[in-house]
Amino acid sequence: MFLSVFDVFKLGIGPSSSHTMGPMTAAADFLDRLRASEVRHDVRRLWVTLHGSLAFTGRGHATDRAVALGLLGFRPADLDIDKAEHALAALQASRRLTPADLPDIAFDPASDIVFDFGPPLIGHANGLMFHATGAAGAILVSETYYSIGGGFVVTAAERDQRSETILGGQPAPPPWPYPFATAAEMLRMARASGLTIAGMKRVNDAAARPDVEVQAGLDRIWSTMDGCIDRGLSHEGTLPGGLGVRRRARQIRQQLDRERGSNRSQPHVVSDWLNVYAMAVNEENAAGGRVVTAPTNGAAGVVPAVIRYYLDHCIGGRRDRVPEFLLTAAAIGGLIKHNASISGAEAGCQGEVGSAAAMAAAGLCAVLDGTPEQVENAAEIALEHHLGMTCDPVGGLVQVPCIERNGIGATKAVAAASLALRGDGSHFMPLDNCIEAMRQTGVEMSHKYKETSLGGLAVNLPEC
């Protein structure tokens, strides 16, 4: 099993990797498939249906906007916000797409993006279907996509093929130097090789691209994360979406700055710094700003907050060890995605903030010189204490409880790393078993608590 660090940490935009980045990517991919089709010159109209969680919370997550942007040729990693807004305004006025190498296509976002509130598609809770029709209205090309978390998208055929590969027996080992698919394998390979978890992860990534590109990519990831924290700490105002949620990170940071060096600070003030770093990221995400999936947008604040905590507050924190943090975190995120899920629509928030906390705990433990066994222990502690956490965003927006929840996830990650470093790495519950427990919990969790906003906090609102 191999998932690149650049698959786990992807540059994109808010508010959701599953509901924004994934659908945008799917829409752009569908245009590419139309261009490759023999009937491409006959296409006259295009329409899209959103299913499952994409339908129930799609408006709050700006899924319709993301689909339109993808059909306009934009992709999450390099989206220019100003150009995107102009293109959307032109589309709303003309109700036509003018893609390169295709005829003009009729498409009205207001009527041609359909929110289907029936049962979800069978392949995943986040499903969407694209249809291209000809002059007589007959469907010429159709494709079904699943947005499976963290910005990852697969077609229905790709998902079925993947299932058949798993069910069909033992596939050929992948050509990666350290192809660990479980935490137990990861620890065995670390012991045999003498490498750290980050070291093995880096060797794997360097097998696919020059190491200088790996380093440049890691630097870009942290630069984007760090910049997102700074933007969140500098902005004020009310977040979009209609809930009237105000940004708080800047005000809290100002309070903390005033208290530096004074005798008014409580010992637990470091938790306030962790919270404010994470909240800054997720306020930017809620506003549709540029973030890095870590492993998702809804959980994008945890890993950056813990890295910033390491650099600004830990004794001996070093910028040159941030790549080690990211590689270690990516290894844990890959294990969780491979063996369970990082999708809130599939596993609840345990799959998002829980996974992010496990990744951050592992990364911090590693850069504080933890052994691979201690790193695995840190990840397990953090994940274990998020089991059962539901995803019930109020109004379908990634704001309440998501913004604060990232801060609490960051504080749990630091506590988990600290506990693991106090031991020798031996512990009762292996990470693999904890991941399986999370998978089973997600399967049995009611759909009301898996990003549909049909239960929990989303339906228990204050009366005005």
NORKANOR-V353006 format. One line per field, one symbol per residue. ss: DSSP state (H for helix, E for strand, C for the rest). phi: phi as a letter, one per 40 degrees, with the letter a starting at -180 (. if undefined). Layout:
ss->???
phi->???
This chain:
ss->CCCCHHHHCCEEECCCHHHHHHHHHHHHHHHHHHHCCCCHHHCCEEEEEEEEHHHHCCCCCCHHHHHHHHHCCCCHHHCCHHHHHHHHHHHHHHCEECCCCCCCEECCHHHHEEECCCCCCCCCCEEEEEEEECCCCCEEEEEEEEEEECCEEEEHHHHHHHHHHHHCCCCCCCCCCCCCCCHHHHHHHHHHHCCCHHHHHHHHHHCCCCHHHHHHHHHHHHHHHHHHHHHHHHCCCECCCCCCCECCHHHHHHHHHHHCCCCCCCCCHHHHHHHHHHHHHHHHHHCCCEEECCCCCCCCHHHHHHHHHHHHHCCCCCHHHHHHHHHHHHHHHHHHHHHCCCCHHHHCHHHCHHHHHHHHHHHHHHHCCCCHHHHHHHHHHHHHCCCCCCECCHHHCCCCCHHHHHHHHHHHHHHHHHHHHCCCCCCCCCHHHHHHHHHHHHHHCCHHHECCCCCHHHHCCCCC
phi->.abcdcccbbcabccacccbccccccccccccccccccbdcccbababbbbgccccbccccgccccccccccgcbdcbccdcccccccccccccfacbccgbccbcabdcbcbbccccdccccacbbabbbbbcccgcccababbbcchggcbbcdcccccccccccchcccdccbdbccbbcccdcccccccgcccccccccccccbadccccccccccdcdcccccdccccbcbhbcchgcgcccbcccccccccccdgcccccdccccccdcccccdcccccccgccbbcacbccbccccdccccccccbccgcbccbddcdcccccccccccccbaabcccbbgcdcbccccccccccccdcccgccdcccccdccdccdcbdgccbbccggbcbbccccccccccccccccccccccbbgcacbcddccccccccccccccccbbgbfbagccbbbccb
